[in-house]
Structure formats: structure tokens, C-alpha cells
Amino acid sequence: MTARRRIFRRSGSSRHPGSGRWRLLLPALALALAVWVGGLFSYAASIPREVGNPDQRTDAIVVLTGGSLRLEVGLRLLRAGLADRLLVSGVHPDVTREALLRLLPEWTESMNARIDIDYAANNTVGNASETSEWLRERGYRSLRLVTANYHLRRSLLEFRDAMPEIEIVPHPVFPEDFHLAEWWRWPGSAALIFSEYNKFLMAHLRLSLAGLIKG
């Protein structure tokens, strides 16, 4: 009887082979999630709410496509004399120069000679690469980077990696349909911040690994 009790006691207390691993893995996953959420709110808090240096002059203005408001701001800055030349980076190949510029109220015929269009870039990495080459060809040493405020931090990360010798003045644009105050209450804005935050993390990881490989 005693032997039978021992057998049943042992069989009843047997554990699933993976249960021990899960007990170790779950706290690690919970910690990783907490770090990610904390980083997300920190990232959202870092999104600019105003333009830092609105009157600083640079050699060039670079507008990253993604909304007509960015182009309007870029042209307004060009007309105000804050740079000699403007590059619009990431324009779809099917959109002609004339069709693009005539949509904008700030555009005038006299500005044509001071505006360049980049059709090659199709993402932020491409924007940085094409802009770096464009600046080098013209001997420019500074630029004002115009893009949406939620996109600015990742853009600066890519641009500073591609052109560390260039002075970059960030110029955020504030889309009307992006709600930064209490962004978690707005599904569209929250989804946009989630996406940008994850893209920023991946870009940071990629550039960090590339730096380690280069030594």
C-alpha cells in the first residue's frame, strides 16, 4: 500500500516538460512589454509640438513627400529666403513636376529654377541617400528638413547617419488629422505613433548593428 501511494504521489506531481521554461519566459516577456510601452510613451512625448529654429538660414531645404502641407511649408520657406534651393524627395514617378507644383498655392513660375525633384527615393532610407548625393554635388553644408512631426525623429536618425558632416535643422509640420495631445484616445493617431515607434526601433537597431560591423 505504501509503495502504491508513492507511485500515485509521484505521478500526480509530475510537471509538463516545458512548464519550467514558461515560468522563466513569462516574466521576461512582461518586462520586455513594459520596456516597450515605456519607450512608446517616451517616443510620443519627444514628438515636436513647435518649430525650434524658424528663422535660421540653411544652404538648402529638403521636403519629404507624404502630404501637400509639407510641400506648402517648404515653398513658403523658400520664398521667405531661408535657403537658395529646395529638393522634394520621394515623388512618385507618375507625378510630373508641373502637376506637383501647380497644386500648391505658394508656387510661382519664377521658383522653378530653384526646385529639384527626386523620383528615386521610395522610403526614408532612400530619402537620406538621395539627399546626401544631391548635397554633395552642390557643395552644400546645411539643410532644413521638412517632414511631419511624427516622422521627424526617424528621419533625423537616417539623415544624420547618411550625412554626419551636414548641419540639419529640423522643421516639423503639423498635420491637422494627427492628434498628439492624448493621442491614445485617437485610434488613427495611436496607430501612426505605434508604427513610427516600431520603425524607429528597427532603424536604430539596424544602424547600431552596422556600426558594430564596421568597427
Secondary structure as UniProt FT lines:
FT   HELIX           2..12
FT   TURN            17..18
FT   HELIX           19..46
FT   TURN            54..55
FT   STRAND          60..64
FT   HELIX           68..79
FT   TURN            80..81
FT   STRAND          85..89
FT   TURN            93..94
FT   HELIX           97..101
FT   TURN            102..103
FT   TURN            105..106
FT   HELIX           109..114
FT   STRAND          115..118
FT   HELIX           124..138
FT   STRAND          142..148
FT   HELIX           149..162
FT   TURN            164..165
FT   STRAND          167..173
FT   TURN            176..177
FT   TURN            181..182
FT   HELIX           183..185
FT   HELIX           187..214
//
